[in-house]
Amino acid sequence: MTKLLKNLLKLSNDASGSFKTRADRDRHVTYLCDFLRKNNINIVHVSHVKATHIKAYVDYRKNDCGVSDATITNEMASVRKVLKEGSRHQLVHLPSLTNKELNIGGRSRVGNKLPIPTILLNSYLAAAFEYDLGYACAVLLGFQLGLRDEEAIQAYKSIN
């Protein structure tokens, strides 16, 4: 593990957030460090990260990896959080590192998620009722309340 990765992971864990948020942030920081290492950019501390490195990383993720703009936007939010934690406020607030300037801005959340079709829901519920009554109730509750799968499954533990 490189010194930069250790440094960024420590900053990532020092930043606030839930366990899942921190885990995602750690993964995003690891992607950034892997990119820097692959391109022979030897940085040992967060204070040496430059805007050109971040721009190149975004271009790499967008063009070479084929990652969607929404994913890159989330990754950049994680990177910004870690840079802020490392006292790189000036770098975070550069006009050239905004989502719009990096060509990853302008996404809309409207209409991204559609409810499950009724036919598919009924077949899924039938299988869930055969498996366990509490699990089936969690699935139905999640559907009615619009919960994510993981939230509904965690609720399953307390339904009994």
N, C-alpha and C positions, 0 to 999 in steps of 0.2 A: 504494500500500500504506500503510495507516495505521500510526501509530507503535505502537499497541498490538499490531497483528499482527506487526510487525517484532520487537517485544520478546518476544512469546510464541513466535514461531518460533525466535528465538535460544535462549530457555530450553528449548524442545523439543529442539533439536539438542544442547544441553549435557547434557541428561538421558541416561542410559545406555539402551542398547537396540540392536538390530540395525538395519540400513538400512531394512528393511520396517516395523519398529516405529516408527522415527522418521518415516517417510513417512506412516504412518497417523496418528500423533500430530499431525503438521503439518496434515493434512487436517481433523482434528477441531477443532484450534485455529482454523483458517480458518473453519469452520462457525460457531463461537462468535463470532468477530469480525464475520462477515457479519450474524449475528443482531443483535448490538449496534449495528452501523452502520444496519441497516434500521429499528431502533426508536429512532434518534436518541439513543443512549446514547454520549456522547462521553467515552471513557476513553483516556488516553495512556500509562498505565503499569499494570503488573499489580497494583501496590499499591492501585489504586482499584477493582478488581473486588470486588463485594459479593455476598453470598449471594442477595439478591433477583434479581440479574442471572442467576445460575446457575439458580435455580429457574424463572425465566421462560424461560430457554433450554431447559430440560428439558421444560417444558410445551409450548413451541412445537414441539420436535422430536417429542414424543409425539402431540400433538393435531393440529397443522396439517400436519406433514410425513408423518404416518402411519408413523414409524419404529418398529420393534419394540423391546420392552424390552431384549432382549439387545444390540442395537446401541447403544442409549442407555447401557446399563451400560458397554460398552466405551469409548464416547466420554467418559463421566464419569471412567473410570480414567485416560484420557489427560489430561483437563483437570486432574485432581487431581495427576498427576505433574508437569505444567508449573507448577501453583501451588506445589507443594512446592519445585520448583527455583527459583522466584521468592521463596522465603522466606515463603510465605503458609500456614504450618503451621496456624495457628489457624483459618483459613477452611476448610481441608481437613478438619479434625477436628470441625467443628461438627455437633452432633447433628441439626440440621435439614437437613443436606446428605448424610445417609446414603442409600443406595439404597432402604432401606425407607421412609424419610420422603418420598422423591421418587417413591414408588410405581413403582419400577423394579426392586425386589428380588424375591427368591423364585423366580428362574428356576432350572430344573434342566437339567443337560446330559444326563441319562439319556434315552436313546432318541431323541436328536435326529438322529443320523446312522445311516442304514441302509446295509448293503452293497448293491452293485449287483446286480440280479437276474442269474441265470446266463445267461438267454437274451440279455440285453443285453450282458453281458460277452463272450460267445462271438462275437457279431457285431462288437463293438468290437475284440476280439483278432484276428479274421480280417482286418479292415481294417488293423490295426497291423502284422500280419505281411506284408501286401502292401506296406506303406509302407517298413518297415525292421525288420530282425531285432532290433537293439539297442533300438529304441523299443518293440517288442512285449514284449521281455524286461523292460523297465522298467515297462510297464503291468502285466504279470503279477506282477512282484516287488512293485510298489506294492499290488496287490490282496491278495497273500498276507501282506504285512507290515503292511497297514493304513496305508500312507503316504498323505499327501495328494497330489493330482495334481502340484503344483509340486515337492514333494520327490522324487517318482518321476521326473519329467522331468529334474531336476537330476542324479539318479543315472544317467540315460541317457547322459550325456556321458562317464562313466567306465567304462561296461560293456565297451566294446570292449577 
